[in-house]
């Protein structure tokens, strides 16, 4: 019986961005891929800000190590501004945060 060598890597931080499918969406996705290397995408309908008509959203999830929560909040705010949104929701280690324009 032969044993193969392998390495495991633990990525303790989980970030899930809820990104609206608006103009500039793909640029944000490409930026996140270049920053974190891998991700998963799930499409969903969102009913936010009291709207009755759904908006297409994508939940973009990445796993990483050594991330500072304040840096992620600032990064999410930059995404919000790029997409010209009044707010952007994201989860950091299973905590939902909402970044809103002041």
Secondary structure as UniProt FT lines:
FT   STRAND          13..20
FT   TURN            23..24
FT   HELIX           25..36
FT   STRAND          40..46
FT   TURN            49..50
FT   STRAND          55..64
FT   HELIX           69..82
FT   TURN            83..84
FT   STRAND          87..92
FT   TURN            93..94
FT   STRAND          95..100
//
